[in-house]
Amino acid sequence: MHPYDYPTGENPYNSRLTETTKTYHRYMVTFPSVPSPSLPQPNIVRGEYFQPCGIDRFPLVILVHGMGDPNIIPCNLIARNLAKKGIASFVLYLVFHSSRMPPDMKRRFPALTSKEWFDTYRLSVINIRQIIDWANGSAEIDKDEIATVGISVGGILSALAMGVDERIRAGVFIISGGNWEEMTWHSRSHSAREKENCGRAECHVIRSQYPKFVAEVAEKGIENITPIKECFLTDPITFAFRLQNRPVLMINARWDTIIPRQCALDLWEACGQPPILWLPATHLTIYLWYPLLVSRITSFLKSTFNTKDS
């Protein structure tokens, strides 16, 4: 069974206009998520849709934030800039956002069970795919021009979504990487460490089977392979072979201790060595380079979509 498959069909998407400017209309969009064993039902997905003004048809970028509510802010800033360039954006509120996380999970976070971590990753990728379903029902959005831009864990989720859904044409992964073993034991992130319920030696033995698993997925398809451990399914390297001939841009921090350099390089290698920009920053100070960040993202997307400013 494919871990990121979900029931398709009619889904009630609701939108409410919240802001109008010279360059965009901003809507709050909500819709029911697919069921998840770790989350109470109904679990409602929330997102902000930035629609460019003065254009009849445009591309869409799905912006996926990192851990913590404040990480919505850079996504909203990027969305406003993209609207000026004639590109629509959907800022997704992940399961990790306080507005969606159940109270019990919020109290324990990041000390979740491995099953809960898997469910939240799985649900997040499916929510990205549900946004694409929504976009495909809109006459104003060009369904052949959809990209995802993710920051930190949002970049990992974006890479996973792009790997399992060919409707995503391009991806930008910011301060992100792959290789869960390396990330678990060499990252300073508590959430990275909490994802594992095994010791370092046991993890190394289990992960020694990972290259074989990745090769079998490429040969036989994920639905025909049973992983030794569920973390194999949430490592973006598992599906990165499907990104090798598609537009990808990576932006990483040279002194990142949350996403170690080797993790970024492992994902870069698995994606076919796409363009990668290394900024002299840490995981948290990369936003000091915001003007350059947004300029590179915008240039990449405009080139990919061949769009003109609104």
C-alpha positions in Angstrom: 0.0 0.0 0.0 1.3 3.5 -0.9 1.8 5.4 2.4 0.8 8.7 0.9 -2.4 7.6 -0.9 -5.7 9.0 0.3 -9.4 8.9 -0.7 -10.1 11.3 -3.5 -13.5 12.7 -4.4 -15.6 15.7 -3.4 -14.2 17.7 -0.5 -15.8 20.8 0.9 -13.3 23.6 0.5 -14.4 26.9 2.1 -12.8 30.3 1.5 -13.2 33.7 3.1 -11.7 37.0 1.9 -9.6 38.6 4.7 -7.6 41.3 2.9 -7.4 43.2 -0.4 -4.3 45.2 -1.5 -3.1 46.6 -4.8 -1.3 43.4 -5.6 -3.3 40.5 -4.1 -6.5 39.3 -2.6 -6.0 37.2 0.6 -8.3 34.4 1.5 -8.5 32.0 4.5 -9.2 28.5 3.1 -10.3 25.6 5.2 -11.1 21.9 4.4 -11.3 18.6 6.2 -8.1 16.6 6.4 -8.1 12.9 5.7 -8.4 10.8 8.9 -5.3 10.1 11.0 -4.9 7.6 13.8 -3.1 10.1 16.0 -5.4 13.1 15.6 -9.0 13.6 16.7 -11.6 14.0 14.0 -12.5 16.2 12.4 -9.1 17.7 11.8 -9.5 20.9 9.7 -6.7 22.1 7.5 -6.2 25.8 7.4 -4.2 27.9 4.9 -3.9 31.4 3.4 -4.4 31.9 -0.3 -2.7 34.9 -1.9 -4.4 35.6 -5.3 -2.6 38.1 -7.6 -4.6 41.0 -8.9 -5.1 41.9 -12.5 -4.3 38.4 -13.9 -6.8 35.9 -15.2 -4.6 32.8 -14.9 -1.4 32.2 -12.9 0.9 29.5 -11.3 0.5 28.4 -7.7 3.2 27.9 -5.1 2.4 25.9 -1.9 4.5 27.4 0.9 5.2 25.0 3.8 6.5 26.4 7.1 9.0 24.9 9.6 8.5 23.9 13.3 6.9 26.6 15.4 4.1 29.1 14.7 6.5 32.0 14.0 7.7 30.2 10.9 4.5 31.2 9.2 5.9 34.7 9.0 8.6 34.1 6.3 6.1 32.1 4.2 3.6 35.1 4.3 6.4 37.5 3.3 7.4 35.3 0.4 3.7 35.0 -0.7 3.3 38.8 -0.8 6.5 39.1 -3.0 5.4 36.3 -5.3 2.0 38.0 -5.8 3.8 41.1 -7.2 5.3 38.8 -9.8 2.0 37.3 -10.9 2.4 34.0 -8.9 -0.3 32.9 -6.4 0.6 31.2 -3.1 -1.1 28.9 -0.6 0.5 29.1 2.9 -0.3 25.8 4.5 -0.7 25.5 8.3 0.8 22.2 9.2 -0.3 19.7 11.8 2.6 21.0 13.9 1.0 24.5 14.1 -0.7 25.3 17.4 -4.0 25.9 15.7 -4.2 22.3 14.6 -2.2 20.3 17.1 -4.4 18.5 19.7 -3.9 19.7 23.3 -2.4 16.4 24.5 0.1 16.3 21.7 0.9 20.0 22.2 1.7 19.3 25.9 4.1 16.5 25.0 5.7 18.0 21.8 8.3 17.1 20.6 8.2 14.0 22.8 5.8 12.1 20.4 5.8 8.4 19.7 7.4 7.2 16.5 3.9 6.3 15.3 2.7 9.9 16.0 5.7 11.3 14.1 5.0 9.1 11.1 1.3 10.1 11.1 2.0 13.8 11.3 4.5 13.6 8.4 2.1 11.4 6.4 -0.8 13.7 7.0 1.2 16.8 6.1 2.2 15.4 2.7 -1.4 14.4 2.0 -2.6 17.9 3.0 -0.2 19.3 0.4 -1.7 16.9 -2.2 -5.2 18.0 -1.1 -4.3 21.6 -1.8 -3.3 20.5 -5.4 -6.8 18.9 -5.7 -8.3 22.2 -4.6 -6.1 24.1 -7.2 -7.1 21.7 -10.0 -10.8 22.8 -9.4 -10.0 26.4 -9.9 -10.1 27.9 -13.4 -7.7 30.7 -12.4 -4.8 28.4 -11.4 -2.7 26.8 -14.1 -2.7 23.1 -12.9 0.5 22.5 -15.0 2.4 25.2 -13.1 2.4 24.2 -9.5 5.5 24.3 -7.2 6.2 23.9 -3.5 8.6 26.0 -1.4 9.4 24.6 2.0 11.5 25.8 5.0 13.3 23.4 7.3 10.9 20.5 8.1 8.6 22.2 5.5 11.4 21.6 2.9 11.6 17.9 3.9 7.8 17.6 3.5 7.9 19.5 0.2 10.5 17.1 -1.1 8.4 14.1 0.0 5.3 15.6 -1.7 7.1 16.3 -4.9 8.5 12.8 -4.9 5.1 11.2 -4.6 3.0 13.6 -6.7 4.0 14.4 -10.3 1.6 17.3 -10.4 4.2 19.3 -8.5 6.4 20.7 -11.3 9.1 22.3 -9.2 10.4 22.6 -5.7 12.5 24.9 -3.5 13.9 23.4 -0.3 15.3 25.9 2.2 17.6 24.8 5.1 16.5 21.2 4.5 18.1 17.8 3.9 17.7 14.0 4.1 19.2 11.0 5.7 17.4 10.5 9.0 20.3 8.6 10.7 22.7 11.5 10.2 20.1 14.1 11.2 19.0 12.2 14.3 22.4 11.8 15.8 24.2 14.9 14.6 21.5 17.5 14.7 21.0 19.8 17.7 17.3 19.7 17.2 15.3 18.0 20.0 12.5 17.0 17.6 15.0 15.2 15.3 16.2 13.1 18.3 12.6 12.4 19.5 11.7 10.8 16.2 13.7 7.7 17.0 12.8 5.2 19.7 15.9 3.1 19.3 19.5 3.5 20.4 22.3 4.8 18.1 23.8 1.3 17.5 20.4 -0.2 16.7 19.6 2.7 14.5 22.8 2.2 12.5 22.1 -1.5 12.0 18.6 -0.8 10.8 19.7 2.1 8.5 22.3 -0.1 6.9 19.4 -1.7 5.0 18.2 1.7 3.8 20.2 2.0 0.5 18.8 -1.4 -0.6 15.3 -0.2 0.3 15.7 3.0 -1.8 16.9 0.9 -4.8 14.0 -1.4 -4.5 11.5 1.5 -4.3 13.0 2.9 -7.5 12.8 -0.5 -9.2 9.4 -1.9 -7.9 7.5 1.1 -6.5 6.8 2.0 -2.9 3.5 0.2 -2.8 5.3 -3.1 -3.4 8.0 -2.7 -0.7 7.6 -3.1 3.1 10.1 -1.0 5.0 11.9 -2.3 8.0 10.9 0.9 9.9 8.5 3.7 9.1 11.2 6.3 9.2 12.3 4.9 5.8 9.0 6.4 4.4 9.6 9.9 5.8 13.1 10.3 4.5 12.9 12.5 1.4 15.9 10.5 -0.1 13.4 7.6 -0.5 11.6 9.4 -3.3 14.4 11.8 -4.5 15.1 9.7 -7.6 11.8 11.1 -9.0 13.1 14.7 -8.7 16.2 14.2 -10.7 14.9 15.6 -14.0 12.6 18.2 -12.5 13.3 21.8 -11.5 14.7 22.0 -8.0 16.6 24.7 -6.1 18.2 24.1 -2.7 19.2 26.9 -0.3 21.2 26.0 2.8 23.0 27.6 5.7 26.8 27.0 5.8 26.9 26.8 9.6 23.6 24.9 10.2 23.6 22.7 13.3 19.9 21.7 13.0 20.2 20.4 9.4 23.8 19.2 9.2 25.7 19.9 6.0 26.0 16.2 5.2 22.2 15.9 5.3 21.8 18.7 2.8 24.5 17.2 0.6 22.9 13.7 0.8 19.5 15.1 -0.4 21.3 17.2 -3.1 23.1 14.1 -4.4 19.9 12.1 -4.4 18.0 14.8 -6.3 20.6 14.7 -9.1 22.8 17.6 -7.9 20.4 20.5 -8.6 21.5 24.2 -8.1 22.3 24.8 -4.4 23.0 28.1 -2.7 25.1 28.1 0.5 24.6 31.2 2.6 26.9 32.3 5.4 24.4 31.7 8.2 23.0 29.3 10.8 19.6 27.7 10.7 18.1 30.6 12.5 20.1 33.5 11.1 19.4 32.6 7.5 16.5 35.1 7.5 19.1 37.9 7.8 19.6 37.1 4.1 15.9 37.5 3.3 16.3 39.9 0.4 18.7 37.5 -1.4 16.5 34.5 -0.4 13.3 35.9 -1.9 15.2 37.2 -5.0 16.6 33.7 -5.7 13.3 32.0 -5.1 11.4 34.5 -7.2 13.9 34.3 -10.1 13.9 30.5 -10.0 10.1 30.3 -10.1 9.7 33.0 -12.7 12.2 31.2 -14.9 10.4 27.8 -14.4 7.0 29.2 -15.0 8.0 31.8 -17.6 5.8 34.5 -15.9 5.7 38.2 -16.1 5.2 40.7 -13.2 1.6 41.6 -12.4 
